[in-house]
Amino acid sequence: MEKKIIYSEIAPHPVGPYSQAVACGGFLFTAGQIGIDPKTGKLAGDGVREQALQVMKNLSAVLSEAGASFDDVVKSTIFLKDMGDFSAVNEIYGQYFRQSHPARSTIQVAALPLGALVEIEVIAMVPSGSPSF
């Protein structure tokens, strides 16, 4: 099985030695995205809503680069700095998963990179005929 590194110019550059996503075996595995605005390289705002919205935009860019969309996502994991932000993040997250809801885990963590309030990673099916394969 061959793996392919996925990189989108529209999403933030990785802040460490990892890829935005890797396609392998018909699936796409994304790195966790935080709310970095790719134009500024900084968090999109101080609030969880602004950051969550940017996270979803970043994930959309990476999925699109692989020829996939949120409809192809089968599993997601949300990491929250504060579980009290669950409802706000859930509301924004739900705007992107309208037709098919993936399996999901939500975990509260002690800290996230760059002081972010939310991070989300996804696993998606890569549609056949996608440029990823």
C-alpha positions in Angstrom: 0.0 0.0 0.0 1.3 3.4 -1.0 0.9 6.5 1.1 0.6 10.0 -0.3 1.3 13.2 1.7 -1.4 15.8 1.3 -0.6 19.5 1.5 -2.9 22.5 1.0 -1.6 26.0 0.5 -4.9 27.2 1.8 -4.5 25.6 5.2 -1.8 26.7 7.8 1.7 25.3 7.4 2.4 22.6 10.0 4.0 23.9 13.2 6.2 20.8 13.6 7.6 17.8 11.7 4.3 16.4 10.5 2.0 16.5 7.4 -1.4 18.1 7.1 -2.7 14.8 6.1 -1.7 11.4 4.7 -3.8 9.3 2.2 -3.4 5.6 2.4 -5.5 2.5 1.7 -8.5 4.6 0.6 -8.5 6.7 3.7 -7.3 10.2 4.6 -5.9 10.8 8.0 -5.6 14.5 8.9 -3.4 16.0 11.5 -5.2 17.9 14.2 -6.0 21.4 13.1 -6.1 24.3 15.4 -7.7 27.7 14.6 -4.6 29.2 12.9 -5.5 31.7 10.2 -3.2 30.7 7.3 -2.9 34.4 6.2 -1.6 35.6 9.5 -0.1 32.5 11.1 -1.9 33.4 14.3 -5.0 32.1 16.0 -8.2 33.4 14.4 -9.3 35.0 17.7 -9.4 34.6 21.4 -12.8 32.9 21.6 -13.6 29.3 21.0 -16.2 30.1 18.3 -13.7 32.0 16.1 -11.1 29.3 16.6 -13.6 26.5 15.9 -14.8 28.1 12.7 -11.2 28.5 11.5 -10.5 24.9 12.4 -13.3 23.7 10.2 -12.1 26.0 7.3 -8.6 24.5 7.7 -10.0 21.0 7.7 -12.1 21.8 4.6 -9.0 23.0 2.7 -7.1 19.8 3.6 -10.0 17.5 2.7 -10.6 19.4 -0.6 -6.9 19.0 -1.5 -7.3 15.2 -1.2 -10.5 15.3 -3.3 -12.7 14.6 -0.2 -15.3 16.6 1.8 -17.0 16.5 5.2 -19.5 14.0 3.7 -16.6 11.6 3.4 -15.5 11.8 7.1 -16.1 8.6 9.0 -14.4 9.6 12.4 -13.5 12.8 14.1 -11.8 13.6 17.4 -12.3 17.0 19.1 -9.8 18.1 21.7 -11.1 20.9 24.0 -9.1 23.0 26.5 -12.4 23.4 28.4 -15.3 21.0 28.2 -17.5 24.0 29.0 -17.0 25.0 25.3 -18.6 21.8 24.1 -21.9 23.4 23.1 -20.3 26.3 21.2 -17.9 24.0 19.3 -20.7 21.5 18.6 -22.8 24.2 17.1 -20.1 25.2 14.6 -19.1 21.6 14.0 -22.7 20.7 13.1 -22.8 23.3 10.4 -20.3 21.3 8.4 -21.8 17.8 9.0 -25.4 18.3 7.8 -26.1 15.0 5.9 -23.9 12.3 7.4 -22.5 12.5 10.9 -19.3 10.7 11.5 -18.4 8.8 14.7 -16.8 11.2 17.1 -14.9 11.5 20.4 -14.5 14.7 22.4 -11.7 14.9 24.9 -10.8 17.7 27.4 -7.0 18.3 27.4 -4.7 20.2 29.7 -3.3 22.3 26.8 -3.1 22.6 23.1 -0.4 24.1 20.7 -0.1 27.9 20.7 -2.6 28.2 23.5 -5.5 27.1 21.2 -8.9 26.3 22.7 -9.9 23.6 20.3 -8.2 21.1 17.9 -10.0 18.7 15.6 -8.7 15.7 13.5 -10.6 13.6 11.1 -10.4 10.3 9.2 -12.2 10.3 5.8 -12.7 8.0 2.9 -11.0 9.1 -0.2 -13.5 8.9 -3.1 -12.4 6.7 -6.0 -10.9 8.7 -8.8 -9.6 11.3 -6.3 -6.3 12.9 -7.3 -4.9 11.5 -4.0 -4.6 8.0 -5.7 
